[in-house]
Amino acid sequence: MATVKINHVSKVFSSQGTDVHALNDVNLELEPHEFVAIIGPSGCGKSTLLKVVAGLDTNYEGTVKLDDDSVTGPSIERGVIFQEHRLFPWLTVEKNIAADLSLKDPKVRKAVDEMIELVKLGGFEKSFPKQLSGGMSQRVAIARALIRSPKVLLLDEPFGALDAFTRNHMQEALLDIWRSNKTTMLLVTHDIDEAIFLADRIVVMQSKPGRVKKIIPISMQHPRSHTSTTFLEYRKQVMEALSESEQPEPAYSI
């Protein structure tokens, strides 16, 4: 478990000679074992912020800390899951999970077996990615990220390409993994229901420039029902915040 501290993070891109403020003075803190979802309109800097926390983008202003250590680059302490599973097509499930670790090492073998059980892929150890469904492939990607026991798991729309049924199943599986591993999680999503179903808090971002518009705590206990009155009330709150986030800033004259 780990605390993530994002302090005054700003990121500017140069596009056709014009500065684009992808992130502007973003401040956010994740508590140990907290599940936080980031949602917002396209271009609000959600994925950019995730890359900053992952250490995949170090060209920004401000600071990001994992516990007391500054994030200065990629690290096994921060696992990353993308929308595409990015499995190696020539490797089996177990070898994809192990990646650069040797299955001949008894400790690695044991860890891989535990991951396969955790993501419920028993019986598919020797299968190749082309033999798996989209949901199964994402479970392999999650297992590969978790095998190094990261303190934080960062998820960039990991279920966006899946059908609705598989997506719901994977959300349940992710909650099981979160409860079992007690990993701090930061999820980027466009799906309001997904954010409400999974997260302890929802961070609504606004674009032009990308910044935090509103943070909505979700006090519902798990398991959560998509059709409950409370769930629908939260959906209304998030939709209103998103609607406000798309409104242009008022112009002032003095």
MIMI-50192 format. One record per residue (C-alpha): residue number from 1; z, x, y. Coordinates in pm, 1 decimal. Layout:
<rec i="NUM" up="Z" east="X" north="Y"/>
...
END
This chain:
<rec i="1" up="0.0" east="0.0" north="0.0"/>
<rec i="2" up="-72.8" east="122.2" north="349.4"/>
<rec i="3" up="-64.1" east="37.9" north="716.7"/>
<rec i="4" up="-392.6" east="56.5" north="909.5"/>
<rec i="5" up="-373.0" east="100.8" north="1286.0"/>
<rec i="6" up="-685.0" east="54.7" north="1499.7"/>
<rec i="7" up="-609.6" east="153.5" north="1858.2"/>
<rec i="8" up="-845.8" east="107.9" north="2155.9"/>
<rec i="9" up="-1158.7" east="165.3" north="1947.5"/>
<rec i="10" up="-1486.6" east="151.0" north="2139.0"/>
<rec i="11" up="-1834.8" east="230.5" north="2013.0"/>
<rec i="12" up="-2152.4" east="255.9" north="2221.7"/>
<rec i="13" up="-2506.0" east="275.2" north="2083.2"/>
<rec i="14" up="-2807.0" east="383.8" north="2284.9"/>
<rec i="15" up="-3104.9" east="153.4" north="2228.5"/>
<rec i="16" up="-3431.5" east="207.8" north="2418.0"/>
<rec i="17" up="-3245.5" east="379.8" north="2697.6"/>
<rec i="18" up="-2984.2" east="104.6" north="2724.8"/>
<rec i="19" up="-2619.9" east="135.9" north="2622.3"/>
<rec i="20" up="-2509.3" east="-128.8" north="2370.9"/>
<rec i="21" up="-2134.0" east="-179.1" north="2340.9"/>
<rec i="22" up="-2093.8" east="-248.3" north="1969.5"/>
<rec i="23" up="-1715.1" east="-232.1" north="2000.6"/>
<rec i="24" up="-1503.2" east="-252.7" north="2310.9"/>
<rec i="25" up="-1129.9" east="-170.6" north="2308.8"/>
<rec i="26" up="-1057.6" east="-314.5" north="1963.5"/>
<rec i="27" up="-689.9" east="-317.0" north="1864.6"/>
<rec i="28" up="-571.9" east="-433.1" north="1523.5"/>
<rec i="29" up="-295.8" east="-345.9" north="1278.0"/>
<rec i="30" up="-290.3" east="-427.7" north="907.8"/>
<rec i="31" up="43.4" east="-440.5" north="729.3"/>
<rec i="32" up="89.1" east="-303.6" north="375.3"/>
<rec i="33" up="-61.3" east="-538.8" north="111.6"/>
<rec i="34" up="-203.8" east="-763.2" north="382.9"/>
<rec i="35" up="-543.0" east="-930.3" north="338.2"/>
<rec i="36" up="-730.1" east="-953.0" north="668.5"/>
<rec i="37" up="-1074.7" east="-1109.2" north="715.3"/>
<rec i="38" up="-1305.0" east="-1035.6" north="1008.6"/>
<rec i="39" up="-1555.5" east="-1302.2" north="1109.8"/>
<rec i="40" up="-1786.5" east="-1342.9" north="1405.7"/>
<rec i="41" up="-2146.7" east="-1388.8" north="1519.3"/>
<rec i="42" up="-2416.6" east="-1139.0" north="1423.8"/>
<rec i="43" up="-2401.6" east="-828.6" north="1639.8"/>
<rec i="44" up="-2029.3" east="-852.7" north="1718.4"/>
<rec i="45" up="-1953.6" east="-518.6" north="1550.6"/>
<rec i="46" up="-1785.4" east="-637.6" north="1228.5"/>
<rec i="47" up="-1961.0" east="-394.0" north="997.0"/>
<rec i="48" up="-1943.5" east="-118.1" north="1257.1"/>
<rec i="49" up="-1565.6" east="-156.5" north="1270.6"/>
<rec i="50" up="-1546.2" east="-143.2" north="891.1"/>
<rec i="51" up="-1748.2" east="180.2" north="887.3"/>
<rec i="52" up="-1514.2" east="328.5" north="1148.1"/>
<rec i="53" up="-1208.6" east="245.5" north="935.5"/>
<rec i="54" up="-1387.4" east="383.3" north="628.1"/>
<rec i="55" up="-1455.1" east="710.4" north="809.4"/>
<rec i="56" up="-1831.1" east="663.5" north="768.4"/>
<rec i="57" up="-1875.3" east="657.6" north="1147.7"/>
<rec i="58" up="-1670.2" east="906.2" north="1349.5"/>
<rec i="59" up="-1861.7" east="886.5" north="1676.5"/>
<rec i="60" up="-1636.2" east="648.6" north="1870.7"/>
<rec i="61" up="-1355.3" east="636.7" north="2122.4"/>
<rec i="62" up="-998.1" east="550.2" north="2025.7"/>
<rec i="63" up="-802.9" east="619.9" north="1707.8"/>
<rec i="64" up="-778.1" east="483.7" north="1355.0"/>
<rec i="65" up="-479.3" east="574.7" north="1139.5"/>
<rec i="66" up="-392.1" east="515.5" north="777.1"/>
<rec i="67" up="-13.4" east="527.3" north="778.9"/>
<rec i="68" up="46.3" east="834.6" north="999.0"/>
<rec i="69" up="-279.9" east="1013.6" north="919.7"/>
<rec i="70" up="-583.4" east="995.3" north="1147.8"/>
<rec i="71" up="-910.0" east="883.2" north="989.7"/>
<rec i="72" up="-1159.4" east="1164.7" north="1043.6"/>
<rec i="73" up="-1404.6" east="1100.7" north="759.1"/>
<rec i="74" up="-1449.7" east="937.4" north="418.9"/>
<rec i="75" up="-1157.0" east="955.8" north="177.3"/>
<rec i="76" up="-1064.4" east="826.8" north="-169.3"/>
<rec i="77" up="-770.7" east="659.0" north="5.6"/>
<rec i="78" up="-1021.9" east="407.2" north="146.3"/>
<rec i="79" up="-1244.9" east="234.6" north="-108.0"/>
<rec i="80" up="-1557.8" east="62.1" north="23.4"/>
<rec i="81" up="-1750.9" east="-229.1" north="-130.9"/>
<rec i="82" up="-2088.1" east="-324.4" north="19.0"/>
<rec i="83" up="-2297.6" east="-639.9" north="-18.0"/>
<rec i="84" up="-2526.1" east="-450.1" north="-257.3"/>
<rec i="85" up="-2333.7" east="-320.6" north="-558.2"/>
<rec i="86" up="-2507.7" east="21.2" north="-540.0"/>
<rec i="87" up="-2455.7" east="96.8" north="-908.5"/>
<rec i="88" up="-2640.1" east="382.3" north="-1076.3"/>
<rec i="89" up="-2906.1" east="205.2" north="-1289.6"/>
<rec i="90" up="-2914.0" east="485.7" north="-1548.9"/>
<rec i="91" up="-2539.5" east="467.9" north="-1618.5"/>
<rec i="92" up="-2346.5" east="218.9" north="-1831.3"/>
<rec i="93" up="-2066.1" east="3.2" north="-1691.6"/>
<rec i="94" up="-1794.6" east="245.2" north="-1800.7"/>
<rec i="95" up="-1982.9" east="547.7" north="-1665.1"/>
<rec i="96" up="-2052.7" east="370.4" north="-1334.8"/>
<rec i="97" up="-1681.6" east="300.6" north="-1298.9"/>
<rec i="98" up="-1591.5" east="660.4" north="-1380.1"/>
<rec i="99" up="-1872.8" east="789.2" north="-1152.3"/>
<rec i="100" up="-1813.3" east="1165.4" north="-1113.2"/>
<rec i="101" up="-1503.1" east="1160.3" north="-1336.2"/>
<rec i="102" up="-1528.6" east="1262.7" north="-1701.4"/>
<rec i="103" up="-1469.4" east="997.8" north="-1965.1"/>
<rec i="104" up="-1369.2" east="1281.6" north="-2199.9"/>
<rec i="105" up="-1049.4" east="1316.6" north="-1999.7"/>
<rec i="106" up="-789.3" east="1090.2" north="-2169.8"/>
<rec i="107" up="-640.2" east="990.9" north="-1833.3"/>
<rec i="108" up="-981.7" east="890.8" north="-1698.9"/>
<rec i="109" up="-1062.6" east="704.2" north="-2020.5"/>
<rec i="110" up="-737.0" east="511.0" north="-1993.7"/>
<rec i="111" up="-795.9" east="433.0" north="-1623.9"/>
<rec i="112" up="-1150.6" east="309.8" north="-1690.7"/>
<rec i="113" up="-1029.4" east="87.6" north="-1973.9"/>
<rec i="114" up="-762.4" east="-58.0" north="-1744.5"/>
<rec i="115" up="-1020.7" east="-125.5" north="-1472.9"/>
<rec i="116" up="-1254.6" east="-296.8" north="-1720.0"/>
<rec i="117" up="-968.7" east="-520.5" north="-1827.3"/>
<rec i="118" up="-867.1" east="-586.4" north="-1467.2"/>
<rec i="119" up="-1214.9" east="-704.5" north="-1364.5"/>
<rec i="120" up="-1262.6" east="-888.8" north="-1695.4"/>
<rec i="121" up="-1566.4" east="-698.5" north="-1823.3"/>
<rec i="122" up="-1444.7" east="-633.3" north="-2176.2"/>
<rec i="123" up="-1738.4" east="-614.7" north="-2416.1"/>
<rec i="124" up="-1979.8" east="-491.4" north="-2147.3"/>
<rec i="125" up="-1864.8" east="-127.0" north="-2137.9"/>
<rec i="126" up="-2196.7" east="2.7" north="-2276.9"/>
<rec i="127" up="-2417.6" east="-235.0" north="-2076.1"/>
<rec i="128" up="-2649.5" east="-112.4" north="-1800.6"/>
<rec i="129" up="-2668.6" east="-274.0" north="-1452.9"/>
<rec i="130" up="-3001.8" east="-445.8" north="-1532.4"/>
<rec i="131" up="-2821.1" east="-632.2" north="-1810.7"/>
<rec i="132" up="-2553.1" east="-770.0" north="-1578.3"/>
<rec i="133" up="-2541.6" east="-1070.0" north="-1346.6"/>
<rec i="134" up="-2486.2" east="-1021.5" north="-973.4"/>
<rec i="135" up="-2118.9" east="-1115.6" north="-1000.7"/>
<rec i="136" up="-2062.3" east="-878.3" north="-1292.0"/>
<rec i="137" up="-2229.5" east="-595.2" north="-1102.0"/>
<rec i="138" up="-1998.0" east="-652.2" north="-805.9"/>
<rec i="139" up="-1699.3" east="-643.9" north="-1038.9"/>
<rec i="140" up="-1815.9" east="-302.5" north="-1160.0"/>
<rec i="141" up="-1842.5" east="-188.7" north="-796.1"/>
<rec i="142" up="-1489.0" east="-312.0" north="-727.4"/>
<rec i="143" up="-1356.4" east="-134.0" north="-1036.9"/>
<rec i="144" up="-1529.8" east="188.6" north="-929.5"/>
<rec i="145" up="-1364.2" east="165.9" north="-588.6"/>
<rec i="146" up="-1021.4" east="88.6" north="-736.1"/>
<rec i="147" up="-1011.0" east="355.0" north="-1007.9"/>
<rec i="148" up="-906.6" east="619.1" north="-755.5"/>
<rec i="149" up="-617.1" east="398.1" north="-643.7"/>
<rec i="150" up="-718.4" east="363.4" north="-277.1"/>
<rec i="151" up="-453.3" east="256.0" north="-32.4"/>
<rec i="152" up="-705.0" east="29.4" north="142.4"/>
<rec i="153" up="-1005.7" east="-160.7" north="8.6"/>
<rec i="154" up="-1278.3" east="-232.8" north="266.0"/>
<rec i="155" up="-1527.5" east="-508.3" north="180.0"/>
<rec i="156" up="-1848.8" east="-564.6" north="375.7"/>
<rec i="157" up="-1973.5" east="-912.3" north="273.0"/>
<rec i="158" up="-1941.0" east="-821.2" north="-96.4"/>
<rec i="159" up="-2033.9" east="-1169.6" north="-221.0"/>
<rec i="160" up="-2298.7" east="-1258.5" north="36.5"/>
<rec i="161" up="-2590.3" east="-1230.2" north="-206.9"/>
<rec i="162" up="-2429.4" east="-1436.8" north="-483.1"/>
<rec i="163" up="-2481.8" east="-1804.5" north="-564.0"/>
<rec i="164" up="-2203.5" east="-2046.4" north="-467.4"/>
<rec i="165" up="-2054.8" east="-2077.5" north="-817.1"/>
<rec i="166" up="-2044.7" east="-1700.0" north="-876.8"/>
<rec i="167" up="-1913.8" east="-1643.3" north="-525.7"/>
<rec i="168" up="-1618.8" east="-1878.6" north="-584.6"/>
<rec i="169" up="-1545.2" east="-1707.1" north="-916.2"/>
<rec i="170" up="-1552.0" east="-1363.0" north="-751.4"/>
<rec i="171" up="-1318.9" east="-1478.2" north="-475.2"/>
<rec i="172" up="-1067.2" east="-1582.2" north="-740.5"/>
<rec i="173" up="-1115.1" east="-1249.3" north="-919.4"/>
<rec i="174" up="-1061.0" east="-1057.7" north="-594.8"/>
<rec i="175" up="-734.6" east="-1243.9" north="-532.1"/>
<rec i="176" up="-618.7" east="-1153.9" north="-883.5"/>
<rec i="177" up="-699.0" east="-787.9" north="-818.5"/>
<rec i="178" up="-526.5" east="-797.8" north="-480.1"/>
<rec i="179" up="-210.6" east="-944.4" north="-631.4"/>
<rec i="180" up="-215.1" east="-700.1" north="-924.2"/>
<rec i="181" up="-284.7" east="-380.6" north="-729.1"/>
<rec i="182" up="-107.2" east="-470.0" north="-403.8"/>
<rec i="183" up="-389.9" east="-301.2" north="-214.1"/>
<rec i="184" up="-430.4" east="-358.9" north="158.9"/>
<rec i="185" up="-766.6" east="-531.8" north="209.8"/>
<rec i="186" up="-1003.2" east="-569.9" north="504.1"/>
<rec i="187" up="-1295.8" east="-807.7" north="450.3"/>
<rec i="188" up="-1602.5" east="-867.3" north="667.6"/>
<rec i="189" up="-1762.4" east="-1206.8" north="604.8"/>
<rec i="190" up="-1983.2" east="-1474.0" north="764.1"/>
<rec i="191" up="-1828.2" east="-1741.8" north="543.1"/>
<rec i="192" up="-1550.7" east="-1941.2" north="714.5"/>
<rec i="193" up="-1425.2" east="-2095.6" north="390.5"/>
<rec i="194" up="-1415.7" east="-1755.0" north="221.3"/>
<rec i="195" up="-1205.0" east="-1613.3" north="503.8"/>
<rec i="196" up="-958.2" east="-1905.2" north="489.7"/>
<rec i="197" up="-943.2" east="-1900.2" north="109.3"/>
<rec i="198" up="-861.4" east="-1529.1" north="89.5"/>
<rec i="199" up="-696.4" east="-1397.4" north="402.5"/>
<rec i="200" up="-346.9" east="-1377.5" north="548.6"/>
<rec i="201" up="-506.2" east="-1347.3" north="893.1"/>
<rec i="202" up="-854.6" east="-1410.6" north="1028.5"/>
<rec i="203" up="-981.3" east="-1192.8" north="1311.8"/>
<rec i="204" up="-1250.1" east="-1372.0" north="1512.8"/>
<rec i="205" up="-1473.3" east="-1131.1" north="1702.4"/>
<rec i="206" up="-1695.7" east="-1185.1" north="2003.2"/>
<rec i="207" up="-2018.8" east="-1000.8" north="2079.2"/>
<rec i="208" up="-2164.3" east="-840.7" north="2392.1"/>
<rec i="209" up="-1946.2" east="-639.4" north="2383.5"/>
<rec i="210" up="-1792.4" east="-655.3" north="2035.7"/>
<rec i="211" up="-1420.6" east="-722.3" north="2063.9"/>
<rec i="212" up="-1137.8" east="-928.7" north="1918.7"/>
<rec i="213" up="-1151.0" east="-1283.9" north="2052.6"/>
<rec i="214" up="-869.5" east="-1443.5" north="1854.4"/>
<rec i="215" up="-645.4" east="-1379.8" north="1554.0"/>
<rec i="216" up="-557.2" east="-1680.1" north="1338.2"/>
<rec i="217" up="-267.7" east="-1643.3" north="1088.4"/>
<rec i="218" up="-317.2" east="-1841.0" north="766.5"/>
<rec i="219" up="19.2" east="-1964.1" north="639.7"/>
<rec i="220" up="-108.0" east="-2148.4" north="328.7"/>
<rec i="221" up="27.1" east="-2041.9" north="-7.8"/>
<rec i="222" up="-206.3" east="-1937.5" north="-290.1"/>
<rec i="223" up="-379.8" east="-2097.9" north="-469.6"/>
<rec i="224" up="-556.6" east="-2272.4" north="-182.4"/>
<rec i="225" up="-762.2" east="-2588.4" north="-203.9"/>
<rec i="226" up="-1083.8" east="-2611.1" north="-1.7"/>
<rec i="227" up="-1033.3" east="-2986.7" north="35.2"/>
<rec i="228" up="-671.0" east="-2993.3" north="149.5"/>
<rec i="229" up="-587.3" east="-3125.7" north="494.5"/>
<rec i="230" up="-438.1" east="-2791.0" north="596.6"/>
<rec i="231" up="-748.9" east="-2601.1" north="483.1"/>
<rec i="232" up="-971.6" east="-2833.7" north="686.1"/>
<rec i="233" up="-748.7" east="-2790.0" north="990.5"/>
<rec i="234" up="-784.1" east="-2412.6" north="965.7"/>
<rec i="235" up="-1160.0" east="-2449.3" north="930.4"/>
<rec i="236" up="-1166.0" east="-2646.7" north="1255.1"/>
<rec i="237" up="-961.7" east="-2375.2" north="1429.5"/>
<rec i="238" up="-1194.2" east="-2099.5" north="1312.5"/>
<rec i="239" up="-1507.6" east="-2296.1" north="1402.2"/>
<rec i="240" up="-1373.4" east="-2362.2" north="1751.0"/>
<rec i="241" up="-1288.0" east="-1994.0" north="1795.4"/>
<rec i="242" up="-1636.1" east="-1894.8" north="1677.9"/>
<rec i="243" up="-1793.9" east="-2144.6" north="1915.7"/>
<rec i="244" up="-1593.4" east="-1997.1" north="2201.2"/>
<rec i="245" up="-1689.0" east="-1644.2" north="2093.4"/>
<rec i="246" up="-2058.2" east="-1724.8" north="2140.4"/>
<rec i="247" up="-2010.2" east="-1846.6" north="2496.2"/>
<rec i="248" up="-2116.8" east="-1599.4" north="2767.8"/>
<rec i="249" up="-1844.1" east="-1449.6" north="2979.3"/>
<rec i="250" up="-1803.8" east="-1626.4" north="3316.4"/>
<rec i="251" up="-1941.1" east="-1448.5" north="3620.4"/>
<rec i="252" up="-1706.0" east="-1384.0" north="3910.6"/>
<rec i="253" up="-1795.8" east="-1297.3" north="4266.7"/>
<rec i="254" up="-1569.5" east="-1155.2" north="4533.4"/>
END
